[in-house]
Amino acid sequence: MARSFTPNDIVALPRVDARDAVALASAVEAAAAAQKDVPPYVISAVAQIASDRQALQKAIAAGPPAGAITVKEADRVEDLSITSLYALLVAWGRLEEFLPQAKGAQEVVDRVFKDGVAFVNSKVEKEWAVIDSKLKAIADEGLEAKIAAVGAMPILEFLKQTHATYGAVIGTTDAGADPVEIGKHRDALLDSMRVYVMRASGLVERNKPETQALADALLRPIVEWRSTKPTAKDKAEGSNGHPGAPQPGGADAGSPPAT
């Protein structure tokens, strides 16, 4: 399998919704502005972050479309998303004898969809749980590259967003999902921050501690990020902590940005 070194593959950012993404981006911009001798290629990454942050803020200010999505509609879109991904992979899999991409698609089918998609007829909570486990398997087992090889990543990304909305609507997840248009701007901003992380990390030179210090300062807002939202534990214990205060180890899944 070909290796991929795109920012999206390499950099693990904190999991944030749109408003937290704005706050995180602002912190990154402030950290970069406070440093001297920042190379132009890092400054240009910061400028892109600022541009994407402003676009996201405008989308947030515009608000979501009128009318909240119903459970029935969320279920319909979730069903369409997962079955479309399955159908495309199955179609490609028929050519596994001839094309390497098709062989990869069939491997995903065999691992993730070996029992088909009958689960879409389950009760909403069970369906959500089944799809959630499939998405985790795709991420944890490195199957996204095989899906990307047959051009199905747009469907997978749409499924992820749909799944987040579905979970919020049926009450499986705590946080409400961002509307589609806002989600697009949030994702663009996160992509810009991944580029920034790679460029800032690339400053480090062996035996030059000052380059490590600069990279650390530029990346500190991301490494130490803590959501502005109280956690379930905070709510249960009535925590007196200050949401949004930097705290080591605040990155998604307990991991600092990959470099």
C-alpha positions as CSV (number, residue, x, y, z in Angstrom):
1,M,0.0,0.0,0.0
2,A,1.4,3.4,-1.0
3,R,2.3,5.7,1.9
4,S,0.6,9.0,2.2
5,F,2.1,12.0,3.9
6,T,-0.6,14.6,3.5
7,P,-1.3,16.9,6.4
8,N,-4.7,15.2,6.9
9,D,-2.9,11.8,7.3
10,I,-0.1,13.0,9.6
11,V,-1.5,15.7,11.9
12,A,-4.0,14.8,14.6
13,L,-5.8,18.0,15.8
14,P,-8.1,18.3,18.8
15,R,-11.7,17.4,18.1
16,V,-13.5,20.7,18.0
17,D,-16.8,22.1,16.8
18,A,-17.1,25.3,14.8
19,R,-16.9,27.7,17.8
20,D,-14.0,25.9,19.4
21,A,-12.3,25.9,16.0
22,V,-12.5,29.7,16.0
23,A,-11.1,29.9,19.5
24,L,-8.3,27.5,18.7
25,A,-7.4,29.4,15.5
26,S,-7.4,32.7,17.3
27,A,-5.0,31.2,19.9
28,V,-2.7,30.0,17.2
29,E,-2.7,33.4,15.5
30,A,-1.9,35.1,18.8
31,A,0.9,32.7,19.5
32,A,2.5,33.2,16.1
33,A,2.2,37.0,16.4
34,A,4.1,36.9,19.7
35,Q,7.1,35.3,18.2
36,K,10.1,36.9,16.4
37,D,11.9,35.6,13.3
38,V,9.0,33.4,12.2
39,P,9.8,32.2,8.6
40,P,7.5,33.6,5.8
41,Y,6.2,30.1,5.0
42,V,4.9,29.8,8.5
43,I,3.5,33.3,8.4
44,S,1.6,32.5,5.2
45,A,0.1,29.5,6.9
46,V,-1.1,31.7,9.8
47,A,-2.6,34.1,7.2
48,Q,-4.6,31.3,5.7
49,I,-5.8,30.3,9.2
50,A,-6.9,33.8,9.8
51,S,-8.8,33.9,6.4
52,D,-10.5,30.6,7.1
53,R,-11.4,31.6,10.6
54,Q,-13.1,34.8,9.4
55,A,-15.1,32.8,6.8
56,L,-16.2,30.4,9.5
57,Q,-17.2,33.2,11.8
58,K,-19.3,34.7,9.1
59,A,-21.0,31.3,8.5
60,I,-21.7,31.0,12.2
61,A,-23.1,34.5,12.4
62,A,-25.4,33.7,9.4
63,G,-26.9,30.9,11.5
64,P,-28.2,27.5,10.4
65,P,-31.1,27.2,7.9
66,A,-34.6,27.5,9.3
67,G,-36.0,24.4,10.8
68,A,-34.2,21.7,12.8
69,I,-33.5,18.3,11.2
70,T,-35.9,15.5,12.4
71,V,-34.9,12.0,13.5
72,K,-36.6,10.6,10.4
73,E,-34.6,12.9,8.0
74,A,-31.3,12.3,9.9
75,D,-32.0,8.5,9.6
76,R,-32.7,8.8,5.9
77,V,-29.5,10.7,5.1
78,E,-27.5,8.3,7.3
79,D,-29.0,5.3,5.4
80,L,-28.2,6.9,2.1
81,S,-24.7,7.7,3.0
82,I,-23.7,4.3,4.4
83,T,-25.4,2.3,1.6
84,S,-23.9,4.5,-1.1
85,L,-20.4,3.9,0.3
86,Y,-21.2,0.2,0.4
87,A,-22.5,0.1,-3.1
88,L,-19.5,1.8,-4.6
89,L,-17.1,-0.4,-2.8
90,V,-19.0,-3.5,-3.9
91,A,-19.0,-2.3,-7.5
92,W,-15.2,-1.8,-7.4
93,G,-14.7,-5.1,-5.7
94,R,-16.1,-7.0,-8.7
95,L,-12.9,-6.0,-10.5
96,E,-10.5,-7.2,-7.8
97,E,-9.0,-9.8,-10.1
98,F,-7.8,-7.0,-12.5
99,L,-7.2,-3.8,-10.5
100,P,-5.3,-3.2,-7.3
101,Q,-7.7,-0.5,-6.2
102,A,-10.6,-2.9,-6.7
103,K,-8.8,-5.5,-4.5
104,G,-8.4,-2.8,-1.8
105,A,-12.1,-2.0,-2.1
106,Q,-13.1,-5.6,-1.7
107,E,-10.8,-5.8,1.4
108,V,-12.8,-3.0,3.0
109,V,-16.1,-4.7,2.1
110,D,-14.8,-8.0,3.6
111,R,-13.7,-6.3,6.8
112,V,-16.4,-3.7,7.4
113,F,-19.4,-4.8,5.4
114,K,-19.1,-8.6,5.5
115,D,-22.8,-8.9,6.6
116,G,-24.0,-6.3,4.2
117,V,-26.1,-3.2,5.2
118,A,-29.2,-4.8,6.7
119,F,-28.4,-2.9,9.9
120,V,-30.0,0.2,8.4
121,N,-33.3,-1.3,9.2
122,S,-32.5,-1.5,13.0
123,K,-33.7,0.9,15.6
124,V,-32.0,4.2,15.4
125,E,-29.8,3.8,18.4
126,K,-28.6,0.4,17.3
127,E,-28.0,1.6,13.8
128,W,-26.0,4.5,15.0
129,A,-23.8,2.2,17.2
130,V,-23.2,-0.2,14.3
131,I,-22.1,2.6,11.9
132,D,-20.0,4.1,14.7
133,S,-18.1,0.9,15.1
134,K,-17.6,0.7,11.3
135,L,-16.2,4.2,11.1
136,K,-13.8,3.4,14.0
137,A,-12.7,0.3,12.2
138,I,-12.0,2.2,9.0
139,A,-10.0,4.8,10.9
140,D,-8.1,2.5,13.3
141,E,-7.2,-0.1,10.7
142,G,-6.0,2.3,8.1
143,L,-8.7,1.5,5.5
144,E,-9.2,5.1,4.4
145,A,-6.4,4.9,1.9
146,K,-8.2,2.0,0.2
147,I,-11.4,3.9,0.1
148,A,-9.6,7.0,-1.2
149,A,-8.0,4.9,-4.0
150,V,-11.5,4.3,-5.5
151,G,-12.6,7.9,-5.2
152,A,-15.0,7.3,-2.3
153,M,-13.5,9.7,0.2
154,P,-16.1,12.4,-0.4
155,I,-18.8,9.8,0.5
156,L,-16.9,8.7,3.6
157,E,-16.4,12.4,4.7
158,F,-20.1,13.1,4.2
159,L,-20.9,9.9,6.1
160,K,-18.8,11.1,9.1
161,Q,-20.6,14.4,9.2
162,T,-24.0,12.8,8.7
163,H,-23.2,10.4,11.5
164,A,-22.3,13.2,13.9
165,T,-25.6,14.9,13.1
166,Y,-27.5,11.7,13.5
167,G,-25.9,11.1,16.9
168,A,-26.8,14.6,18.0
169,V,-30.4,14.3,16.8
170,I,-31.1,11.0,18.5
171,G,-29.3,12.0,21.7
172,T,-26.4,9.5,21.4
173,T,-23.7,12.1,21.5
174,D,-23.6,15.1,23.9
175,A,-22.7,17.9,21.5
176,G,-24.8,19.1,18.7
177,A,-23.2,18.8,15.2
178,D,-22.5,21.8,13.1
179,P,-24.8,22.4,10.2
180,V,-23.4,21.3,6.8
181,E,-22.3,24.8,5.6
182,I,-20.7,25.7,8.9
183,G,-19.0,22.2,9.0
184,K,-17.4,22.9,5.6
185,H,-15.9,26.1,6.8
186,R,-14.7,24.4,10.0
187,D,-13.1,21.6,8.1
188,A,-11.3,24.1,5.8
189,L,-10.0,25.9,8.9
190,L,-8.8,22.6,10.4
191,D,-7.0,21.7,7.1
192,S,-5.2,25.1,7.3
193,M,-4.2,24.4,10.9
194,R,-2.8,21.0,9.8
195,V,-0.6,22.7,7.3
196,Y,0.5,25.1,9.9
197,V,1.5,22.3,12.3
198,M,3.6,20.6,9.6
199,R,5.4,23.9,8.8
200,A,6.0,24.8,12.4
201,S,7.2,21.4,13.2
202,G,9.6,21.5,10.2
203,L,11.4,24.4,11.8
204,V,13.3,22.1,14.2
205,E,16.9,21.5,13.4
206,R,19.2,19.1,15.2
207,N,21.6,20.8,17.6
208,K,19.7,24.1,17.4
209,P,17.6,24.3,20.5
210,E,16.3,27.7,19.6
211,T,14.4,26.2,16.6
212,Q,12.8,23.7,19.0
213,A,11.8,26.5,21.3
214,L,10.2,28.4,18.4
215,A,8.3,25.4,17.2
216,D,7.1,24.6,20.7
217,A,5.9,28.2,21.2
218,L,4.0,28.2,17.8
219,L,2.4,24.8,18.6
220,R,1.6,25.3,22.2
221,P,-2.0,26.5,21.7
222,I,-2.8,23.2,19.9
223,V,-0.8,20.9,22.2
224,E,-2.3,22.4,25.3
225,W,-5.8,22.9,23.9
226,R,-8.8,22.4,26.2
227,S,-12.3,22.6,24.9
228,T,-14.4,25.6,26.0
229,K,-17.2,23.3,26.8
230,P,-17.5,21.6,30.2
231,T,-17.0,17.8,30.0
232,A,-19.5,15.3,31.4
233,K,-17.3,14.9,34.4
234,D,-17.3,18.7,35.0
235,K,-21.0,18.8,34.8
236,A,-21.4,15.9,37.2
237,E,-18.9,17.3,39.7
238,G,-19.8,20.9,39.4
239,S,-16.2,21.7,38.5
240,N,-14.9,25.2,39.3
241,G,-12.3,25.0,36.6
242,H,-12.1,27.6,33.9
243,P,-13.2,26.2,30.5
244,G,-10.9,27.0,27.8
245,A,-7.8,27.3,30.0
246,P,-4.8,25.5,28.4
247,Q,-4.1,22.1,29.9
248,P,-1.4,19.7,28.8
249,G,-2.8,16.6,27.1
250,G,-5.9,18.3,25.7
251,A,-5.6,17.0,22.2
252,D,-8.0,14.5,20.7
253,A,-7.6,11.0,21.9
254,G,-4.9,12.1,24.3
255,S,-2.4,12.6,21.5
256,P,-0.4,15.8,20.7
257,P,-0.2,16.8,17.1
258,A,1.7,14.3,15.0
259,T,4.8,15.8,13.4
